[in-house]
Amino acid sequence: MQLVYPRGCLHKYERCLIFFREVIKTPKESIMFFRFQKSLLVRFIVVLFLLGGVLGARLHGQALAAPPGSILPGEQVEGYSIFTFTPVADAYVNIGSPASNYGSSTTLRADASPNLHSFLRFDVQGLSATVTKATLRLYANSSSSLGVVARRVVDNSWSETTINFNNAPDTTNNLRSSGSFGANAWVDLDVTAHITGNGTYTLGLLSLSRTAVSFASREAGAHAPQLVIETHDGPVPTSTPTLTPTSTPTSTPTATSTMVPFPTPIVDGNTFTFVPIADTYVHVGTASTTSGVGDLRVDGSPVLNSYLRFGIQGLSGTVTRATLRLHVYNSSPLGYIVHRVDDNHWNEAKLHYLDAPAIGSALGSSGAYGANTWVEVDVTSYITRNGTYSLALTTTSYTAIRLVGRELPYSPQLIIEMAP
């Protein structure tokens, strides 16, 4: 039974009555309940709660049963309401079996290598106020020291019974990472940036670890995923949000338009700081393997190249300087080279060495640097206006270089300075 408490029905006695009315439905069950309460004090308190509940229900009205498939507890306190939705579809996909479907599984899985990631779709209805917070809640069957990342997915057309790695929709910008968590516990991820009102929403789930993590799927029953939405009185959208593409520049370099909603930059006067909307690396030694989550890597032998894509918006005027800023784990006497990439259609979750876009001309090199520090390379000649830009990293060093990816703290930055 799913319960919705009507406005004003917040008294503890009313809730107690609702609970006992659903849990103890017959005289026989009531007798059994009291028989197992050995404490006279407990029995006395229960009687008081039941009597208070009867009085509260008469004063404030009865609890209402929610229609099938609707929200779980939805309660209102001075204009605030909480709604809980379960997925209408969920599944995971596996690069190791790219044509296989796992939509009926009782688990959702995520792994950085080999690539496993999950999708969840929610049908949000019944909201009549402004969304103040949206939280994706997942029940973890296993622990993780690095956690998982929730990502926005624009395409809602996938089917739970046919989705696989080959036809899975693209995941776009990160919403929030979970941090570490233990097994057999609920994990919360803030997805407010994606959930704006009534409509259909898909969320992607990727792991930061190369150790697989498992969550309960909607087929798992009591531990099914939840989307918990908090609202406050005010207007909200009544249909699926419309994502407006960023306009495409018409001169070189060509920055292809995209349906991905770009992250809002950090603005400090005339300086704009952007984080990537996608990044990954490819490995010639495992040419068909993807590495879309976690670190970025660069090596001259065996060849490892990294790719980053930025969505630039909000600029008005002349770009005076653009700097790619990356945080490195290890030192390098040779450093890395930053190149332009004119093809912006690569998919972070699916990119591998065999289908990686062509690497263009060099924009600049880092030179030597130490470990655990920020490294900057000037890319002003490439970044000239609003649009989508891809960059590649290569090196002539035969010692692998490790850099922080966008899913982790100290994520890459593209810092753009504008003329006053």
Buried (B, 14 or more C-beta within 10 A) or exposed (E): EBBBBBEEBBBEBBBBBBBBBEEBEEEEEBEEBEEEEEEEEEEEEBEEBBEBBEBBBEEBBEBBEBEEEBBBBBBBEEEEBBBBBBBEBBBBBBBEEBEEBBBEBBBBBBBBBBBBBBBBBBBBBBBEBBBEBBBBBBBBBBBBEBBBBBBBBBEBEBEBEEBBBEEBBBBBBBBBBBEEBEEEEBBBBBBBBBBBBBBBBBBBBBBBBEEBBBBBBBBBEEBBBBBBBBBBEEEBBEEBBEEEEBEEBEEEBBBBBBEBBBBEBEEEEEBBBBBBBBBBBBBBEBEEBBBBBBBBBBBBEEBBBBBBBBBBBBBEEEBEBBBBBBBBBEBBEBBBBBBBBBBBEBBBBBBBBEEBBEBBEEBBBBEEBEEEEEBBBBBBEBBBBBBBBBBBBBBEBEEBBBBBBBBBEBBBBBBBBBEE
